[in-house]
Amino acid sequence: MIEVGLKHTSELTVTDAVTAITVGSGDMPVLATPMMMALMERSSSARLLPKGRKNAAMLAVKDELPEGCTTVGGHIESSHLKPSKIDDVVRAEAEVTKVDGKKLEFKVAAYSGDVLLGEGTHLRFIVDKERFISKLQ
């Protein structure tokens, strides 16, 4: 059962693969904003994150979902306050703050050590995987 307070923390080490230059979101060798947000939730850029080290919000509720279900992102809003250089370790935290049926709200934040890099909110929806995919055809 998904309840308010469920949490997950994900980490990554900043490498060339997740910099603004490589991702195309800027021209500096620092953690790209889309990659920070991917670490906090689940986005199309999450595939570039190291395996097993991504999607804090998705993973916070994964083990509590009914069989055959997953969550999909609906909205994310986040600041990006400080840069992270190559070799910095970035930690993303996600915590369920509201459960309204299949609608889940999260507080998300990213840190390097004790330094807040960004924070915001994230909305996810619980969906049946097969039904969700069938609607695409």
DSSP file (Angstrom, degrees, kcal/mol; ACC not computed):
  #  RESIDUE AA STRUCTURE BP1 BP2  ACC     N-H-->O    O-->H-N    N-H-->O    O-->H-N    TCO  KAPPA ALPHA  PHI   PSI    X-CA   Y-CA   Z-CA
    1    1 A M              0   0    0      0, 0.0     2,-0.5     0, 0.0    64,-0.1   0.000 360.0 360.0 360.0 131.8    0.0    0.0    0.0
    2    2 A I        +     0   0    0     62,-0.2     2,-0.3     3,-0.0    59,-0.1  -0.686 360.0 176.1 -84.3 127.0    1.3    3.4   -1.0
    3    3 A E    >   -     0   0    0     -2,-0.5     3,-1.7    95,-0.0    93,-0.2  -0.918  38.5 -90.0-130.9 154.7    1.4    5.8    1.9
    4    4 A V  T 3  S+     0   0    0     -2,-0.3    93,-0.2     1,-0.2     3,-0.1  -0.380 111.1  39.5 -57.3 137.8    2.6    9.3    2.6
    5    5 A G  T 3  S+     0   0    0     91,-2.6    -1,-0.2     1,-0.4    92,-0.1   0.182  73.2 140.3 103.5 -16.5    6.2    9.2    3.8
    6    6 A L    <   -     0   0    0     -3,-1.7    90,-2.7    89,-0.1    -1,-0.4  -0.388  33.6-173.1 -58.3 137.3    7.5    6.5    1.5
    7    7 A K  E     -A   95   0A   0     88,-0.2     2,-0.3    53,-0.2    88,-0.2  -0.916  21.7-176.1-135.2 157.2   11.0    7.6    0.4
    8    8 A H  E     -A   94   0A   0     86,-1.9    86,-2.3    -2,-0.3     2,-0.4  -0.975   9.9-156.3-149.6 146.2   13.8    6.6   -1.9
    9    9 A T  E     -A   93   0A   0     -2,-0.3     2,-0.3    84,-0.2    84,-0.2  -0.988  11.1-174.4-122.7 131.9   17.3    8.0   -2.4
   10   10 A S  E     -A   92   0A   0     82,-2.5    82,-3.4    -2,-0.4     2,-0.3  -0.918   5.6-162.4-121.7 150.9   19.2    7.5   -5.7
   11   11 A E  E     +A   91   0A   0     -2,-0.3     2,-0.3    80,-0.2    80,-0.2  -0.933  10.3 176.7-131.2 155.1   22.8    8.5   -6.4
   12   12 A L  E     -A   90   0A   0     78,-2.0    78,-3.3    -2,-0.3     2,-0.5  -0.981  27.1-128.5-149.0 154.4   25.0    9.1   -9.4
   13   13 A T  E     -A   89   0A   0     -2,-0.3     2,-0.3    76,-0.2    76,-0.2  -0.909  37.7-112.9 -99.9 129.7   28.5   10.2  -10.0
   14   14 A V        +     0   0    0     74,-3.0    73,-3.0    -2,-0.5     2,-0.2  -0.452  47.5 166.8 -66.7 124.9   28.7   13.1  -12.5
   15   15 A T    >   -     0   0    0     -2,-0.3     3,-1.4    71,-0.2     4,-0.1  -0.761  54.4 -91.5-126.8 174.4   30.5   11.9  -15.7
   16   16 A D  G >  S+     0   0    0      1,-0.2     3,-1.5    -2,-0.2     6,-0.4   0.844 120.4  67.1 -55.1 -34.2   30.9   13.3  -19.1
   17   17 A A  G 3  S+     0   0    0      1,-0.3    -1,-0.2     5,-0.1    -3,-0.1   0.726 105.4  40.1 -63.4 -22.9   27.8   11.3  -20.2
   18   18 A V  G <  S+     0   0    0     -3,-1.4    14,-2.6     4,-0.1    -1,-0.3   0.156  89.8 116.7-114.7  18.6   25.5   13.4  -17.9
   19   19 A T  B <> S-E   31   0B   0     -3,-1.5     4,-2.6    12,-0.3     5,-0.3  -0.454  76.8-113.6 -84.6 160.8   26.9   16.9  -18.5
   20   20 A A  H  >>S+     0   0    0     10,-2.4     4,-1.7     8,-0.5     6,-1.4   0.842 116.6  56.2 -59.5 -34.7   25.1   19.8  -20.1
   21   21 A I  H  45S+     0   0    0      7,-1.1    -1,-0.2     9,-0.2     5,-0.1   0.962 112.3  39.6 -62.7 -51.4   27.5   19.6  -23.1
   22   22 A T  H  45S+     0   0    0     -6,-0.4    -2,-0.2     1,-0.2    -1,-0.2   0.902 118.6  45.8 -67.8 -42.4   26.8   15.9  -23.8
   23   23 A V  H  <5S-     0   0    0     -4,-2.6    -1,-0.2     1,-0.0    -2,-0.2   0.758 108.2-124.2 -74.3 -24.8   23.0   16.1  -23.2
   24   24 A G  T  <5S+     0   0    0     -4,-1.7    -3,-0.2    -5,-0.3    -4,-0.1   0.626  79.3 115.0  92.2  15.0   22.7   19.4  -25.2
   25   25 A S  S   <S-     0   0    0     -5,-1.1     2,-0.3    -6,-0.2    -4,-0.2   0.435  87.0 -18.5 -96.4   1.3   21.1   21.5  -22.5
   26   26 A G        -     0   0    0     -6,-1.4    -2,-0.2    -7,-0.1    -1,-0.1  -0.966  64.0-102.4-179.7-171.6   24.1   23.8  -22.2
   27   27 A D  S    S+     0   0    0     -2,-0.3    -6,-0.1    -3,-0.1    -8,-0.0  -0.005  80.6  97.6-126.7  29.8   27.8   24.3  -23.0
   28   28 A M  S    S-     0   0    0      2,-0.1     2,-1.7     3,-0.0    -7,-1.1  -0.896  76.9-120.0-119.6 149.4   29.4   23.7  -19.6
   29   29 A P  S    S+     0   0    0      0, 0.0    57,-0.6     0, 0.0     2,-0.3  -0.367  78.0 107.0 -84.5  60.0   31.0   20.5  -18.2
   30   30 A V  B    S-F   85   0C   0     -2,-1.7   -10,-2.4    55,-0.2    -9,-0.2  -0.845  85.1 -67.8-130.0 164.6   28.5   20.3  -15.3
   31   31 A L  B     -E   19   0B   0     53,-2.3   -12,-0.3    -2,-0.3    53,-0.2  -0.339  57.4-121.9 -55.8 126.4   25.6   18.1  -14.4
   32   32 A A    >>  -     0   0    0    -14,-2.6     4,-2.0     1,-0.1     3,-0.6  -0.466  10.8-127.2 -71.4 140.4   22.8   18.8  -16.9
   33   33 A T  H 3> S+     0   0    0      1,-0.2     4,-2.4     2,-0.2     5,-0.2   0.906 109.9  54.8 -55.3 -44.9   19.5   20.0  -15.4
   34   34 A P  H 3> S+     0   0    0      0, 0.0     4,-1.9     0, 0.0    -1,-0.2   0.845 108.2  50.3 -60.2 -30.1   17.5   17.3  -17.3
   35   35 A M  H <> S+     0   0    0     -3,-0.6     4,-1.9     2,-0.2    -2,-0.2   0.865 108.3  51.1 -75.6 -35.8   19.8   14.6  -15.8
   36   36 A M  H  X S+     0   0    0     -4,-2.0     4,-1.5     2,-0.2    -1,-0.2   0.926 113.0  46.4 -62.6 -43.7   19.3   16.0  -12.3
   37   37 A M  H  X S+     0   0    0     -4,-2.4     4,-2.0     1,-0.2    -2,-0.2   0.865 108.7  55.3 -68.0 -35.7   15.6   15.8  -12.8
   38   38 A A  H  < S+     0   0    0     -4,-1.9    17,-0.8    -5,-0.2    -1,-0.2   0.883 105.9  52.3 -63.4 -37.1   15.8   12.3  -14.3
   39   39 A L  H  < S+     0   0    0     -4,-1.9    17,-2.4     1,-0.2    -1,-0.2   0.865 110.9  47.8 -65.5 -35.6   17.5   11.2  -11.1
   40   40 A M  H  < S-     0   0    0     -4,-1.5    17,-1.8    15,-0.2    -2,-0.2   0.821 133.5  -8.3 -74.5 -32.1   14.7   12.7   -9.1
   41   41 A E  S  < S-     0   0    0     -4,-2.0     2,-0.4    15,-0.2    14,-0.2  -0.149  92.2 -74.2-133.8-133.8   11.9   11.1  -11.2
   42   42 A R        +     0   0    0     13,-0.1     2,-0.3    -2,-0.1    31,-0.2  -0.942  53.8 153.7-141.6 119.3   11.8    9.2  -14.4
   43   43 A S    >   -     0   0    0     -2,-0.4     3,-2.1    -5,-0.2     4,-0.3  -0.847  59.2 -92.8-136.1 174.7   12.2   10.9  -17.7
   44   44 A S  G >  S+     0   0    0      1,-0.3     3,-0.8    -2,-0.3     4,-0.1   0.778 123.5  59.1 -61.9 -25.4   13.4    9.9  -21.2
   45   45 A S  G >  S+     0   0    0      1,-0.2     3,-1.8   -11,-0.1    -1,-0.3   0.568  80.4  88.1 -79.8  -6.7   16.9   11.0  -20.3
   46   46 A A  G X  S+     0   0    0     -3,-2.1     3,-1.8     1,-0.3    -1,-0.2   0.762  70.8  74.6 -62.6 -24.0   17.0    8.5  -17.4
   47   47 A R  G <  S+     0   0    0     -3,-0.8    -1,-0.3    -4,-0.3    -2,-0.1   0.737  90.7  58.3 -61.2 -20.7   18.3    5.9  -19.8
   48   48 A L  G <  S+     0   0    0     -3,-1.8    -1,-0.3    -4,-0.1    -2,-0.2   0.602  86.8  95.9 -84.3 -11.8   21.6    7.7  -19.7
   49   49 A L  S <  S-     0   0    0     -3,-1.8     3,-0.1    -4,-0.3     5,-0.1  -0.465  94.1 -85.6 -77.5 151.8   21.9    7.3  -15.9
   50   50 A P    >   -     0   0    0      0, 0.0     3,-2.1     0, 0.0    -1,-0.1  -0.283  57.8 -92.3 -56.4 138.5   24.0    4.4  -14.5
   51   51 A K  T 3  S+     0   0    0      1,-0.3    -4,-0.0     2,-0.1    -3,-0.0  -0.228 110.7  13.2 -55.0 134.9   21.9    1.2  -14.3
   52   52 A G  T 3  S+     0   0    0     -3,-0.1    -1,-0.3     1,-0.1    -3,-0.0   0.509 108.6  90.1  78.6   3.9   20.2    0.8  -10.8
   53   53 A R  S <  S+     0   0    0     -3,-2.1     2,-0.3   -43,-0.1     3,-0.1  -0.266  72.7  77.2-125.9  46.0   21.0    4.4   -9.9
   54   54 A K        +     0   0    0      1,-0.2   -15,-0.2    -5,-0.1     5,-0.1  -0.908  59.8  42.1-146.5 170.6   18.0    6.3  -11.1
   55   55 A N     >  -     0   0    0    -17,-0.8     4,-2.7    -2,-0.3     5,-0.2   0.922  44.7-176.5  62.0  60.5   14.4    7.4  -10.6
   56   56 A A  H  > S+     0   0    0    -17,-2.4     4,-1.5     1,-0.2   -15,-0.2   0.902  82.9  45.1 -55.9 -46.5   14.1    8.1   -6.9
   57   57 A A  H  > S+     0   0    0    -17,-1.8     4,-0.8     2,-0.2     3,-0.2   0.936 113.9  48.3 -66.9 -45.8   10.3    8.9   -7.1
   58   58 A M  H >> S+     0   0    0      1,-0.2     4,-0.9     2,-0.2     3,-0.8   0.917 114.5  46.5 -59.5 -43.2    9.5    5.8   -9.2
   59   59 A L  H 3< S+     0   0    0     -4,-2.7     4,-0.5     1,-0.2    -1,-0.2   0.726  97.8  71.6 -74.5 -21.7   11.5    3.6   -6.9
   60   60 A A  H 3< S+     0   0    0     -4,-1.5    -1,-0.2    -3,-0.2    -2,-0.2   0.820 115.6  22.7 -61.7 -30.0   10.0    5.0   -3.8
   61   61 A V  H X< S+     0   0    0     -4,-0.8     3,-2.0    -3,-0.8     4,-0.5   0.494  93.2 102.3-115.1  -6.8    6.7    3.3   -4.6
   62   62 A K  G >< S+     0   0    0     -4,-0.9     3,-1.2     1,-0.3    -2,-0.1   0.851  82.8  48.7 -50.1 -47.0    7.7    0.4   -6.9
   63   63 A D  G 3  S+     0   0    0     -4,-0.5    -1,-0.3     1,-0.2    -2,-0.1   0.575 109.2  54.6 -74.8  -8.2    7.5   -2.3   -4.3
   64   64 A E  G <  S+     0   0    0     -3,-2.0    -1,-0.2     2,-0.1   -62,-0.2   0.412  84.5 107.0-103.5  -0.1    4.0   -1.2   -3.1
   65   65 A L  S <  S-     0   0    0     -3,-1.2     3,-0.1    -4,-0.5     6,-0.0  -0.473  77.5-103.0 -81.1 149.9    2.3   -1.3   -6.5
   66   66 A P    >   -     0   0    0      0, 0.0     3,-1.9     0, 0.0    -1,-0.1  -0.314  55.1 -80.7 -62.0 154.2   -0.2   -3.9   -7.6
   67   67 A E  T 3  S+     0   0    0      1,-0.3     3,-0.1    61,-0.0     0, 0.0  -0.321 118.8  22.7 -58.6 136.9    1.1   -6.6   -9.9
   68   68 A G  T 3  S+     0   0    0      1,-0.3    61,-2.7    -3,-0.1    62,-0.4   0.424 103.4 110.4  86.6  -0.3    1.2   -5.4  -13.5
   69   69 A C  E <   +B  128   0A   0     -3,-1.9    -1,-0.3    59,-0.2     2,-0.3  -0.712  35.7 167.2-108.5 158.9    1.3   -1.8  -12.6
   70   70 A T  E     -B  127   0A   0     57,-2.4    57,-2.8    -2,-0.3     2,-0.4  -0.827  32.5-106.4-145.1-175.8    3.9    1.0  -12.8
   71   71 A T  E     -B  126   0A   0     -2,-0.3     2,-0.4    55,-0.2    55,-0.2  -0.937  23.0-160.2-120.7 149.9    3.9    4.7  -12.4
   72   72 A V  E     -B  125   0A   0     53,-2.3    53,-2.5    -2,-0.4     2,-0.2  -0.960  26.3-108.1-125.7 145.9    4.2    7.3  -15.1
   73   73 A G  E     +B  124   0A   0     -2,-0.4    51,-0.3   -31,-0.2     3,-0.1  -0.461  32.6 172.3 -74.2 141.8    5.3   10.9  -14.7
   74   74 A G  E     -     0   0A   0     49,-3.2     2,-0.3     1,-0.4    50,-0.2   0.639  66.2  -8.0-116.4 -30.8    2.7   13.7  -15.1
   75   75 A H  E     -B  123   0A   0     48,-1.4    48,-3.0     2,-0.0    -1,-0.4  -0.947  51.7-171.4-166.8 143.3    4.5   16.8  -14.0
   76   76 A I  E     -B  122   0A   0     -2,-0.3     2,-0.4    46,-0.2    46,-0.2  -0.992   3.0-178.4-140.8 138.9    7.8   17.9  -12.5
   77   77 A E  E     +B  121   0A   0     44,-2.6    44,-2.0    -2,-0.4     2,-0.3  -0.988  18.7 156.0-135.9 124.2    8.8   21.3  -11.3
   78   78 A S  E     -B  120   0A   0     -2,-0.4    42,-0.2    42,-0.2     2,-0.2  -1.000  34.9-133.2-150.7 147.4   12.3   21.9   -9.9
   79   79 A S        -     0   0    0     40,-2.4     2,-0.3    -2,-0.3    40,-0.1  -0.553  11.3-152.7 -85.3 163.0   14.9   24.5   -9.3
   80   80 A H        +     0   0    0     -2,-0.2    38,-0.3    38,-0.2    37,-0.1  -0.822  26.3 164.1-136.6  96.9   18.5   23.9  -10.2
   81   81 A L        +     0   0    0     36,-3.1    37,-0.2    -2,-0.3    36,-0.1   0.770  55.4  28.8 -91.5 -31.0   20.4   26.2   -7.8
   82   82 A K  S    S-     0   0    0     35,-1.2    -1,-0.1    33,-0.1     2,-0.1  -0.971  74.2-119.4-136.3 146.3   24.0   25.0   -7.8
   83   83 A P        -     0   0    0      0, 0.0     2,-0.4     0, 0.0   -51,-0.1  -0.448  17.8-148.4 -81.5 159.5   26.3   23.3  -10.4
   84   84 A S        -     0   0    0    -53,-0.2   -53,-2.3    -2,-0.1     2,-0.1  -0.999  13.1-145.3-128.1 129.2   27.9   19.9  -10.0
   85   85 A K  B >   -F   30   0C   0     -2,-0.4     3,-2.2   -55,-0.2   -71,-0.3  -0.405  38.7 -70.8 -90.1 167.3   31.3   19.2  -11.5
   86   86 A I  T 3  S+     0   0    0    -57,-0.6   -71,-0.2     1,-0.3    -1,-0.2  -0.313 121.9  24.5 -56.4 138.0   32.6   15.9  -13.0
   87   87 A D  T 3  S+     0   0    0    -73,-3.0    -1,-0.3     1,-0.3     2,-0.1   0.236  89.1 130.4  82.7  -6.7   33.2   13.3  -10.2
   88   88 A D    <   -     0   0    0     -3,-2.2   -74,-3.0   -75,-0.1     2,-0.6  -0.496  58.2-129.4 -68.1 145.3   30.8   14.9   -7.8
   89   89 A V  E     -A   13   0A   0    -76,-0.2     2,-0.5    -2,-0.1    24,-0.4  -0.883  23.0-160.9 -97.3 124.5   28.3   12.5   -6.2
   90   90 A V  E     -A   12   0A   0    -78,-3.3   -78,-2.0    -2,-0.6     2,-0.5  -0.908   2.5-161.6-110.9 132.4   24.7   13.7   -6.5
   91   91 A R  E     -AC  11 111A   0     20,-3.1    20,-2.8    -2,-0.5     2,-0.4  -0.953   2.5-162.7-115.3 125.4   22.0   12.3   -4.3
   92   92 A A  E     -AC  10 110A   0    -82,-3.4   -82,-2.5    -2,-0.5     2,-0.4  -0.916   5.0-164.8-109.2 135.5   18.3   12.6   -5.2
   93   93 A E  E     -AC   9 109A   0     16,-3.1    16,-2.0    -2,-0.4     2,-0.4  -0.953   5.5-174.6-120.5 138.1   15.6   12.1   -2.6
   94   94 A A  E     -AC   8 108A   0    -86,-2.3   -86,-1.9    -2,-0.4     2,-0.4  -0.998   1.8-177.0-131.3 136.2   11.9   11.6   -3.3
   95   95 A E  E     -AC   7 107A   0     12,-2.2    12,-2.5    -2,-0.4     2,-0.3  -0.997  29.7-120.2-135.0 131.2    9.2   11.4   -0.7
   96   96 A V  E     + C   0 106A   0    -90,-2.7   -91,-2.6    -2,-0.4    10,-0.3  -0.538  33.6 171.2 -67.9 125.4    5.5   10.7   -1.2
   97   97 A T  E     +     0   0A   0      8,-3.1     2,-0.3     1,-0.3     9,-0.2   0.594  63.2  17.5-111.3 -17.5    3.6   13.7    0.2
   98   98 A K  E     - C   0 105A   0      7,-1.4     7,-2.6   -95,-0.1     2,-0.5  -0.968  53.7-164.0-157.3 139.1    0.0   12.9   -1.0
   99   99 A V  E     + C   0 104A   0     -2,-0.3     2,-0.4     5,-0.2     5,-0.2  -0.990  13.4 169.6-125.3 121.6   -1.9    9.9   -2.3
  100  100 A D  E >   - C   0 103A   0      3,-3.0     3,-2.0    -2,-0.5     2,-0.4  -0.761  65.1 -72.1-132.1  84.7   -5.2   10.5   -4.1
  101  101 A G  T 3  S-     0   0    0     -2,-0.4    -1,-0.1     1,-0.3     0, 0.0  -0.520 117.9  -9.7  64.6-118.5   -6.3    7.2   -5.7
  102  102 A K  T 3  S+     0   0    0     -2,-0.4    24,-2.6    -3,-0.1     2,-0.5   0.393 118.8  96.0 -91.3   2.7   -3.9    6.7   -8.6
  103  103 A K  E <   -CD 100 125A   0     -3,-2.0    -3,-3.0    22,-0.2     2,-0.4  -0.844  54.8-172.2 -99.3 123.5   -2.4   10.1   -8.3
  104  104 A L  E     -CD  99 124A   0     20,-3.3    20,-2.7    -2,-0.5     2,-0.4  -0.953   6.8-161.1-119.8 132.4    0.8   10.4   -6.3
  105  105 A E  E     -CD  98 123A   0     -7,-2.6    -8,-3.1    -2,-0.4    -7,-1.4  -0.915  11.9-170.2-113.4 142.0    2.6   13.6   -5.3
  106  106 A F  E     -CD  96 122A   0     16,-2.7    16,-1.8    -2,-0.4     2,-0.5  -0.918  24.1-138.7-128.9 151.3    6.2   13.8   -4.3
  107  107 A K  E     -CD  95 121A   0    -12,-2.5   -12,-2.2    -2,-0.3     2,-0.3  -0.948  33.9-170.7 -99.5 130.4    8.7   16.2   -2.8
  108  108 A V  E     +CD  94 120A   0     12,-2.3    12,-2.6    -2,-0.5     2,-0.3  -0.931  12.4 167.6-125.9 149.7   12.0   15.9   -4.6
  109  109 A A  E     -CD  93 119A   0    -16,-2.0   -16,-3.1    -2,-0.3     2,-0.4  -0.987  19.5-148.4-155.6 152.9   15.4   17.3   -3.9
  110  110 A A  E     -CD  92 118A   0      8,-2.8     7,-3.2    -2,-0.3     8,-1.4  -0.979  18.8-178.1-127.0 141.5   19.0   16.8   -5.1
  111  111 A Y  E     -CD  91 116A   0    -20,-2.8   -20,-3.1    -2,-0.4     2,-0.4  -0.941  27.0-154.2-135.1 153.4   22.2   17.3   -3.1
  112  112 A S  E >  S- D   0 115A   0      3,-2.2     3,-2.0    -2,-0.3     2,-0.4  -0.943  84.3 -45.7-122.9 107.0   25.9   17.1   -3.4
  113  113 A G  T 3  S-     0   0    0     -2,-0.4   -22,-0.1   -24,-0.4   -25,-0.0  -0.585 124.3 -26.6  63.7-126.7   27.1   16.3    0.1
  114  114 A D  T 3  S+     0   0    0     -2,-0.4     2,-0.5    -3,-0.1    -1,-0.3   0.395 114.5 109.4 -95.5   1.3   25.0   18.8    2.3
  115  115 A V  E <   - D   0 112A   0     -3,-2.0    -3,-2.2     1,-0.0     2,-0.5  -0.687  68.8-132.5 -85.8 122.3   24.7   21.3   -0.5
  116  116 A L  E     + D   0 111A   0     -2,-0.5    -5,-0.3    -5,-0.2     3,-0.1  -0.608  25.8 178.1 -72.3 121.5   21.1   21.6   -2.0
  117  117 A L  E     -     0   0A   0     -7,-3.2   -36,-3.1    -2,-0.5   -35,-1.2   0.795  63.0 -25.0 -93.2 -34.8   21.4   21.5   -5.8
  118  118 A G  E     - D   0 110A   0     -8,-1.4    -8,-2.8   -38,-0.3    -1,-0.4  -0.963  56.1-168.8-172.3 157.8   17.7   21.7   -6.6
  119  119 A E  E     + D   0 109A   0     -2,-0.3   -40,-2.4   -10,-0.2     2,-0.3  -0.990  22.1 119.9-154.5 157.8   14.3   20.9   -5.2
  120  120 A G  E     -BD  78 108A   0    -12,-2.6   -12,-2.3    -2,-0.3     2,-0.3  -0.934  49.4 -67.8 178.9-154.6   10.7   20.8   -6.3
  121  121 A T  E     -BD  77 107A   0    -44,-2.0   -44,-2.6    -2,-0.3     2,-0.4  -0.897  30.6-162.9-129.1 157.2    7.6   18.7   -6.7
  122  122 A H  E     -BD  76 106A   0    -16,-1.8   -16,-2.7    -2,-0.3     2,-0.4  -0.999   5.5-154.6-145.0 138.9    6.7   15.7   -8.9
  123  123 A L  E     +BD  75 105A   0    -48,-3.0   -49,-3.2    -2,-0.4   -48,-1.4  -0.953  17.0 176.0-115.9 130.6    3.4   14.2   -9.9
  124  124 A R  E     -BD  73 104A   0    -20,-2.7   -20,-3.3    -2,-0.4     2,-0.4  -0.934  16.3-146.4-130.8 156.8    3.1   10.5  -10.9
  125  125 A F  E     -BD  72 103A   0    -53,-2.5   -53,-2.3    -2,-0.3     2,-0.4  -0.971  17.1-126.4-123.9 139.0    0.1    8.3  -11.8
  126  126 A I  E     +B   71   0A   0    -24,-2.6     2,-0.3    -2,-0.4   -55,-0.2  -0.709  38.7 175.3 -80.6 129.3   -0.3    4.6  -11.2
  127  127 A V  E     -B   70   0A   0    -57,-2.8   -57,-2.4    -2,-0.4     2,-0.5  -0.961  38.4-113.4-134.7 152.8   -1.2    2.8  -14.4
  128  128 A D  E  >  -B   69   0A   0     -2,-0.3     4,-2.7   -59,-0.2   -59,-0.2  -0.771  31.0-140.9 -79.1 123.8   -1.7   -0.8  -15.6
  129  129 A K  H  > S+     0   0    0    -61,-2.7     4,-2.5    -2,-0.5     5,-0.2   0.921  96.2  44.2 -56.8 -50.9    1.2   -1.5  -17.9
  130  130 A E  H  > S+     0   0    0    -62,-0.4     4,-2.4     1,-0.2    -1,-0.2   0.919 115.8  46.8 -64.2 -44.3   -0.7   -3.5  -20.5
  131  131 A R  H  > S+     0   0    0      2,-0.2     4,-1.2     1,-0.2    -1,-0.2   0.907 112.1  51.3 -63.7 -41.6   -3.7   -1.2  -20.6
  132  132 A F  H  < S+     0   0    0     -4,-2.7     3,-0.5     1,-0.2     4,-0.3   0.941 113.4  43.6 -60.1 -49.4   -1.4    1.9  -20.9
  133  133 A I  H >< S+     0   0    0     -4,-2.5     3,-1.7     1,-0.2     4,-0.4   0.873 107.0  60.5 -66.4 -36.8    0.5    0.4  -23.8
  134  134 A S  H >< S+     0   0    0     -4,-2.4     3,-1.1     1,-0.3    -1,-0.2   0.801  95.9  62.4 -62.7 -27.8   -2.6   -0.8  -25.6
  135  135 A K  T 3< S+     0   0    0     -4,-1.2    -1,-0.3    -3,-0.5    -2,-0.2   0.663  94.0  63.8 -71.9 -14.2   -3.9    2.8  -25.7
  136  136 A L  T <         0   0    0     -3,-1.7    -1,-0.2    -4,-0.3    -2,-0.2   0.657 360.0 360.0 -81.4 -15.8   -0.9    3.7  -27.9
  137  137 A Q    <         0   0    0     -3,-1.1    -1,-0.2    -4,-0.4    -2,-0.2   0.445 360.0 360.0 -97.4 360.0   -2.0    1.4  -30.7
